[in-house]
């Protein structure tokens, strides 16, 4: 037990040391003698002070300025301090150079190997433009759907403002992926130091034949030189535009000796690995195993990779999962990956053989057909004691006679359900016979009661009560009081007498008999004559 705890403590200490150690990385591993590269040293140890010792670099490199960056990173849900030192280096000679191990306190970084080529000057040896652009591809002959790396380098011997833009690369007959963010470094050309902006693309031609990579436009504002602008605020600039050359590509079709029934996979390298969740050598009937097949191809995107399904096996149930697709993008291109997972459940004991898995692909570096696969595997499935005891237990339960169930509670519940159903149907039938909206007696006074009120007010010679009763009676008539007075003169005269009595001193001597007689003798309102309506229509049988 003590040895186990000591081993765990040693492993935790080693893991912590790796997490808090000094990690070295470079922006690229191939460059020219007249180019610079950026070395990054990173540590996550917040208790470390000072700067890394860069003296071992002086023998093989020219060391320029070093910048220190401090920030926080979220690792495993916890905030962690990260310190980086960025140093610009220029190699002193060509060939394979090794950035030696650098130290920071007790930590040491791993060495890094570089390849430095001869410097490439200008072709004509003449003066170069302040800003120019160059384009190149890693291969001019490429197979259809294979990857070709396009590199754009913008050189500038003058300072540029931050408003520089590069037109996007768009091709109708090719798939284009940008490889990371632009890189910046410096290069000496004919003794003049130039800043370099490098942008890389992965291009996948989709049709064979002659394909052209179009030119791209770079726009920027150059900073004007001279000291006389220093006292006038920001320096003025001049807008400049340069265009990259277009590059023709010879896209070759799929080779004739490639299998016709296999998916076309032109790649630089391809790997196939297998992983298991559970022990495939110790499995019983009913156990679940998860098998994962991971396919990675350098120079292909994940959408080009085929599924890795295997034929069915008798006695083995398969439950496939959704495939996991991913693309790893670096300066060297795209590496696509596809992971197919499935759950395997054996249904019988014995030996179950899994067939081999093979992937056919074309190596674009060696220009030949290759096959990558996994050997077949045999699963030795054992009996499951838990599944064997289940039928025996079921058989034992069937031996004693089961007591007879009482049936009358079910009959009673069925009878109650039938009665409630009949009751509900009867109530529904009775409600259906009733009118949808019950008739209610009209609210308010009737025309007969209003006429009686008017008669009593007129006989009492009460001008105010007569006027109120007259207005209430007229509101229930098909025409207004003015219309009735207009077509019946006695009513008009009686109304004039009533109005005169209401607004004069003679109101106390008003007699309502004349108004009541006019109301009683008021002729009814007649409907329009049918003959008048018919006369407006033309005769059916004109003479």
C-alpha positions in Angstrom: 0.0 0.0 0.0 2.9 2.4 0.8 4.6 1.6 -2.5 1.3 2.3 -4.4 0.9 5.7 -2.7 4.5 6.6 -3.4 4.0 5.7 -7.1 0.8 7.8 -7.3 2.6 10.7 -5.7 5.5 10.3 -8.2 3.1 10.3 -11.2 1.2 13.4 -9.9 4.6 15.2 -9.4 5.6 14.3 -13.0 2.3 15.5 -14.4 2.6 18.8 -12.5 6.1 19.2 -13.7 5.0 18.7 -17.3 2.1 21.2 -16.9 4.4 23.9 -15.3 7.5 23.2 -17.4 9.1 25.4 -20.1 7.6 24.6 -23.6 9.3 25.9 -26.8 7.7 26.2 -30.2 8.4 28.0 -33.5 6.1 29.5 -36.2 7.7 27.3 -38.9 10.5 24.7 -39.3 11.6 25.5 -42.9 12.9 28.9 -43.9 15.6 30.6 -45.9 18.9 32.0 -44.7 17.7 35.6 -45.1 14.4 35.0 -43.3 13.5 35.4 -39.6 11.4 33.1 -37.4 9.7 33.6 -34.1 10.5 31.4 -31.1 7.9 31.1 -28.3 8.8 30.0 -24.8 5.9 29.3 -22.5 5.5 28.4 -18.8 2.5 28.0 -16.5 4.5 28.2 -13.3 3.4 31.4 -11.5 6.2 31.0 -8.9 9.0 31.3 -11.5 10.7 34.7 -11.9 13.2 36.0 -14.3 13.7 35.4 -18.1 14.9 32.4 -20.0 18.6 32.1 -20.8 19.0 32.7 -24.5 22.8 32.6 -24.6 22.9 29.1 -26.2 21.2 30.6 -29.3 24.1 33.0 -30.1 26.2 30.3 -31.9 23.6 29.4 -34.6 21.2 32.4 -34.6 21.1 36.2 -34.5 18.9 37.1 -31.6 16.7 40.2 -31.9 14.1 41.7 -29.6 12.3 39.6 -27.0 8.7 40.4 -25.8 7.0 39.1 -22.7 3.3 38.4 -22.5 1.3 37.6 -19.4 -2.2 36.4 -19.5 -4.7 33.9 -17.9 -5.9 30.7 -19.4 -8.9 28.6 -18.3 -7.7 25.0 -17.9 -10.1 22.5 -16.4 -12.4 25.2 -15.1 -9.6 26.9 -13.1 -7.8 30.2 -14.0 -4.1 29.6 -14.6 -1.3 32.2 -15.2 0.6 31.8 -18.5 3.8 33.6 -19.3 5.2 33.7 -22.9 8.5 35.1 -24.3 8.5 35.8 -28.0 12.0 36.1 -29.6 12.9 36.9 -33.2 15.7 34.7 -34.6 17.7 34.7 -37.9 19.8 31.7 -38.8 23.5 32.1 -39.4 24.0 29.2 -41.8 22.1 26.7 -43.9 21.3 23.1 -43.4 19.7 21.4 -40.4 20.0 23.6 -37.3 18.9 22.7 -33.8 17.5 25.2 -31.3 19.1 23.9 -28.2 17.4 23.2 -24.9 16.8 26.5 -23.0 16.6 26.9 -19.3 14.4 29.0 -16.9 15.2 28.2 -13.3 14.8 24.5 -12.8 12.9 24.0 -16.1 14.4 23.1 -19.5 12.7 23.1 -22.9 13.0 20.4 -25.6 15.3 21.1 -28.6 13.7 21.9 -32.0 15.1 21.0 -35.4 15.0 23.5 -38.3 15.9 23.2 -42.0 17.5 26.4 -43.4 17.7 26.8 -47.2 19.9 29.1 -49.3 18.8 32.7 -49.5 16.9 33.6 -52.7 17.6 37.1 -54.0 15.8 39.0 -56.7 16.0 37.5 -60.2 17.1 40.6 -62.0 19.2 42.1 -59.3 17.5 45.5 -59.8 15.5 47.6 -57.5 12.3 46.2 -56.1 9.0 47.9 -55.5 8.3 49.0 -51.9 5.4 46.6 -51.8 5.1 43.4 -54.0 3.4 40.0 -53.7 4.6 36.5 -54.7 2.5 33.3 -55.1 3.7 29.7 -55.2 2.3 26.2 -54.9 3.9 23.1 -53.5 3.1 21.1 -56.6 2.0 22.0 -60.1 0.6 18.6 -61.1 -2.0 17.3 -58.7 -4.7 14.6 -58.7 -8.3 15.5 -58.6 -9.6 16.2 -55.1 -6.0 16.1 -53.7 -4.6 18.9 -51.7 -2.2 21.6 -53.1 -0.8 24.2 -50.8 -0.9 27.8 -52.1 1.5 30.3 -50.4 1.1 34.1 -50.8 3.9 36.3 -49.5 3.5 40.1 -49.4 6.9 41.9 -49.1 7.1 45.5 -48.0 10.2 47.6 -47.4 8.2 50.5 -46.0 5.9 50.6 -43.0 2.2 49.8 -43.5 -0.8 51.0 -41.6 -3.2 48.4 -40.0 -5.8 48.8 -42.8 -4.3 46.3 -45.2 -6.7 43.8 -46.8 -6.3 40.8 -49.0 -9.2 39.7 -51.3 -10.6 36.3 -50.5 -9.6 33.3 -52.6 -12.7 32.0 -54.4 -12.8 29.1 -57.0 -15.9 27.6 -58.5 -14.2 24.3 -59.4 -12.2 23.8 -56.2 -12.6 23.6 -52.4 -10.5 26.2 -50.6 -9.5 26.2 -46.9 -7.4 28.9 -45.3 -4.6 27.5 -43.2 -4.6 29.5 -40.0 -3.9 33.2 -39.5 -1.3 35.1 -41.5 2.3 35.0 -40.3 4.7 37.9 -40.2 8.5 37.8 -40.3 11.4 39.7 -41.9 13.7 38.9 -44.8 16.8 40.5 -46.4 16.6 41.0 -50.2 19.6 42.6 -51.8 20.7 44.1 -48.5 17.3 45.6 -47.8 15.2 44.4 -44.9 11.6 43.5 -45.9 8.7 42.7 -43.8 6.8 39.6 -45.0 3.1 38.7 -44.6 2.6 35.1 -45.4 -0.9 33.6 -46.0 -1.4 29.9 -46.9 -4.4 28.1 -48.4 -5.3 24.4 -49.0 -6.9 24.0 -52.5 -8.7 20.8 -53.5 -9.5 20.8 -57.2 -12.8 19.0 -57.9 -12.5 18.6 -61.7 -9.7 17.2 -63.8 -8.0 19.2 -66.6 -6.5 22.7 -66.6 -7.5 24.7 -63.5 -6.2 28.2 -62.7 -5.8 29.7 -59.3 -6.9 33.3 -59.7 -4.8 36.3 -58.6 -5.5 38.1 -55.4 -5.5 41.8 -54.7 -3.6 43.2 -51.7 -4.5 46.8 -50.6 -2.7 48.8 -48.0 -1.7 52.3 -47.0 2.1 53.0 -46.8 3.5 55.3 -44.1 5.2 58.4 -45.7 8.9 58.8 -44.8 10.5 62.0 -43.5 11.0 63.8 -40.2 9.0 66.9 -41.2 5.8 65.1 -40.5 6.7 64.4 -36.9 5.4 67.8 -35.7 2.2 67.6 -37.6 0.5 64.7 -35.9 -0.2 61.5 -37.7 1.9 60.8 -40.7 0.0 60.9 -44.1 -0.1 57.7 -46.2 -0.5 56.7 -49.7 -2.8 53.9 -50.9 -1.2 51.1 -52.8 -2.5 47.9 -54.5 -0.6 44.9 -55.7 -1.9 41.8 -57.4 -0.5 38.3 -57.2 0.1 36.3 -60.3 -2.4 33.6 -61.4 -1.1 30.0 -61.2 -2.2 27.2 -63.6 -2.6 23.7 -62.2 -2.6 20.5 -64.2 -5.3 18.3 -62.4 -4.9 14.6 -63.2 -7.9 12.2 -63.1 -8.0 9.1 -60.9 -5.5 6.5 -62.0 -6.8 3.6 -64.1 -5.4 1.0 -61.8 -7.3 2.4 -58.8 -10.2 0.0 -57.7 -13.5 1.3 -59.2 -15.6 0.2 -56.2 -13.4 2.0 -53.6 -13.8 5.6 -52.7 -11.1 7.9 -54.1 -8.6 8.9 -51.3 -5.6 10.9 -52.6 -3.5 11.6 -49.4 0.1 12.1 -48.2 -0.4 9.6 -45.4 -3.3 7.6 -43.9 -3.6 5.8 -40.6 -6.3 3.5 -39.1 -6.4 2.7 -35.4 -8.8 0.7 -33.2 -9.9 1.2 -29.6 -12.2 -0.7 -27.3 -14.3 0.4 -24.4 -14.3 -2.9 -22.4 -12.2 -6.0 -22.7 -12.8 -7.8 -25.9 -10.9 -10.9 -24.6 -13.3 -11.3 -21.6 -16.9 -11.0 -22.7 -20.1 -12.8 -21.8 -23.4 -13.1 -23.5 -25.4 -9.9 -23.1 -22.3 -7.7 -22.4 -21.8 -4.5 -24.3 -18.6 -3.6 -26.0 -17.9 -0.3 -27.7 -15.5 -0.4 -30.7 -14.0 2.8 -32.1 -12.3 3.0 -35.5 -10.3 6.2 -36.1 -9.3 7.1 -39.7 -6.9 10.0 -40.2 -5.7 11.2 -43.6 -3.1 13.9 -44.2 -4.2 16.0 -47.2 -7.9 15.3 -47.1 -10.9 16.9 -45.3 -13.1 14.8 -43.1 -16.0 14.9 -45.5 -13.9 12.9 -48.0 -13.4 10.0 -45.7 -15.6 7.0 -46.1 -17.5 5.1 -43.4 -15.7 2.1 -41.9 -18.7 -0.2 -41.6 -18.1 -3.9 -41.5 -20.4 -6.7 -42.6 -22.7 -8.2 -40.0 -21.7 -11.2 -37.8 -24.1 -13.9 -36.8 -24.6 -13.9 -33.0 -23.5 -10.3 -32.6 -25.9 -7.3 -32.5 -24.5 -4.0 -33.6 -25.7 -0.5 -32.6 -23.7 2.1 -34.6 -23.3 5.7 -33.3 -23.1 9.0 -35.3 -19.6 9.4 -36.8 -17.3 12.0 -35.4 -15.7 14.3 -38.1 -12.9 16.7 -37.5 -10.3 18.7 -39.5 -7.0 19.6 -38.0 -5.6 22.7 -39.8 -1.9 23.6 -39.7 0.5 25.5 -41.9 1.3 22.2 -43.7 -2.2 21.6 -44.7 -5.4 19.9 -43.6 -5.6 16.5 -41.8 -9.1 15.1 -41.8 -10.3 12.5 -39.3 -13.4 10.3 -39.0 -14.3 8.2 -35.9 -16.9 5.4 -36.3 -18.2 3.9 -33.0 -20.6 1.1 -32.5 -21.8 -1.0 -29.6 -21.4 -4.8 -30.0 -23.6 -7.1 -27.9 -23.1 -10.9 -28.3 -26.2 -13.0 -28.2 -24.7 -16.5 -28.0 -21.6 -18.1 -26.5 -18.7 -19.3 -28.6 -16.2 -17.8 -31.0 -17.4 -14.8 -33.0 -15.1 -13.6 -35.7 -14.9 -9.9 -36.6 -13.8 -9.4 -40.2 -10.7 -7.3 -41.1 -11.1 -3.7 -42.0 -9.2 -2.3 -45.0 -9.0 1.1 -46.6 -7.6 1.6 -50.1 -5.9 5.0 -50.8 -3.5 6.6 -53.2 -0.2 8.0 -51.9 0.4 11.3 -53.7 4.0 11.5 -52.6 5.1 8.1 -53.9 2.4 8.0 -56.7 1.2 4.5 -56.0 -1.7 2.5 -54.6 -1.6 1.6 -50.9 -3.7 -0.4 -48.5 -4.1 0.3 -44.8 -6.1 -2.0 -42.6 -6.8 -3.9 -39.3 -6.5 -7.6 -39.0 -9.6 -9.6 -38.0 -10.4 -10.4 -34.4 -12.0 -13.3 -32.7 -14.2 -12.8 -29.7 -14.4 -15.7 -27.2 -17.9 -15.2 -25.7 -18.6 -17.1 -22.5 -21.9 -18.1 -20.9 -23.5 -15.6 -18.7 -24.6 -17.2 -15.3 -27.1 -14.5 -14.7 -28.9 -15.2 -17.9 -28.8 -19.0 -17.2 -30.5 -18.7 -13.8 -33.3 -16.6 -15.2 -35.1 -19.5 -17.1 -34.6 -21.8 -14.1 -36.2 -19.3 -11.7 -39.1 -18.8 -14.2 -39.6 -22.6 -14.3 -39.7 -22.9 -10.5 -42.4 -20.3 -10.3 -44.6 -22.2 -12.7 -44.6 -25.4 -10.5 -47.0 -24.4 -7.7 -50.6 -23.8 -8.8 -51.6 -20.2 -8.9 -54.6 -19.4 -6.8 -57.8 -18.5 -8.7 -58.4 -14.9 -9.0 -61.7 -13.3 -7.9 -63.5 -12.1 -11.0 -66.4 -10.2 -9.4 -64.5 -7.0 -8.7 -63.8 -6.6 -12.4 -67.4 -7.3 -13.3 -68.6 -4.7 -10.8 -66.3 -2.1 -12.2 -67.4 -2.9 -15.7 -71.1 -2.5 -14.6 -70.4 0.8 -13.0 -68.6 2.0 -16.1 -71.6 1.0 -18.3 -74.1 2.8 -16.0 -72.1 6.0 -16.0 -71.8 5.8 -19.8 -75.6 5.4 -20.2 -76.3 8.3 -17.7 -74.0 10.6 -19.6 -75.6 9.7 -22.9 -79.1 10.4 -21.5 -78.0 13.8 -20.2 -76.4 14.6 -23.5 -79.7 13.6 -25.4 -81.8 15.8 -23.0 -79.5 18.8 -23.5 -79.7 18.3 -27.2 -83.5 18.8 -27.1 -83.2 22.1 -25.3 -82.7 25.3 -27.4 -79.1 26.4 -27.7 -79.9 29.9 -26.2 -82.7 30.1 -23.7 -85.4 32.6 -24.5 -85.7 35.4 -22.0 -88.4 37.9 -21.5 -87.6 41.3 -23.1 -86.3 43.7 -20.5 -87.8 47.2 -20.1 -91.3 48.6 -20.8 -93.4 47.3 -23.6 -95.0 49.6 -26.4 -98.4 49.0 -24.8 -97.3 50.2 -21.3 -95.6 53.2 -22.9 -98.8 54.1 -24.7 -100.8 53.8 -21.4 -98.3 56.1 -19.7 -98.7 58.7 -22.5 -102.5 58.5 -22.3 -102.5 59.1 -18.5 -100.2 62.0 -18.8 -102.3 63.6 -21.5 -105.5 63.1 -19.5 -103.8 64.7 -16.4 -102.8 67.8 -18.6 -99.2 67.4 -17.2 -96.8 68.9 -19.8 -93.6 67.5 -18.3 -94.9 64.0 -17.8 -96.5 64.1 -21.3 -93.2 65.1 -22.9 -91.2 62.3 -21.2 -93.9 59.7 -22.0 -94.0 60.9 -25.6 -90.3 60.6 -26.1 -90.2 57.1 -24.5 -93.0 56.0 -26.8 -91.4 57.5 -29.9 -88.1 55.7 -29.3 -89.8 52.3 -29.9 -91.5 53.4 -33.1 -90.1 52.6 -36.6 -89.9 56.4 -37.4 -88.9 59.5 -35.5 -91.4 61.9 -33.9 -90.4 64.5 -36.5 -91.2 62.2 -39.4 -94.6 61.3 -37.8 -95.4 65.1 -37.4 -94.4 65.7 -41.0 -96.8 63.3 -42.5 -99.7 63.9 -40.1 -100.8 67.5 -39.6 -103.0 67.1 -36.4 -100.0 65.6 -34.6 -97.8 68.5 -35.8 -100.3 71.0 -34.4 -100.6 69.1 -31.1 -96.8 69.1 -30.7 -96.6 72.8 -31.3 -99.2 73.3 -28.6 -97.2 71.1 -26.2 -93.9 72.9 -26.9 -95.5 76.3 -26.5 -97.0 75.3 -23.1 -93.6 73.9 -22.0 -91.7 77.1 -22.7 -94.4 79.8 -21.7 -96.5 80.8 -18.8 -99.7 79.3 -20.4 -98.4 75.8 -19.6 -100.8 75.6 -16.7 -103.8 75.9 -18.9 -102.7 73.3 -21.5 -105.1 70.5 -22.4 -103.7 67.2 -23.5 -106.8 65.8 -25.1 -105.8 67.1 -28.6 -102.4 65.3 -28.5 -103.9 62.1 -27.3 -106.5 62.1 -30.1 -103.7 62.8 -32.6 -101.7 59.9 -31.3 -104.7 57.6 -31.5 -105.7 58.6 -35.0 -102.1 58.5 -36.3 -102.2 56.5 -39.6 -99.7 53.6 -39.7 -96.5 53.8 -41.8 -97.2 52.2 -45.2 -94.5 50.1 -47.0 -93.5 51.2 -50.5 -95.8 50.1 -53.2 -94.9 46.9 -54.9 -95.9 48.4 -58.2 -93.3 51.2 -57.8 -90.6 48.6 -57.3 -91.7 46.6 -60.2 -91.9 49.6 -62.5 -88.2 50.1 -62.0 -87.6 46.8 -63.8 -88.0 46.4 -67.6 -91.1 44.3 -68.6 -90.5 40.6 -69.0 -92.4 40.5 -72.4 -92.1 44.0 -74.0 -94.6 44.7 -76.7 
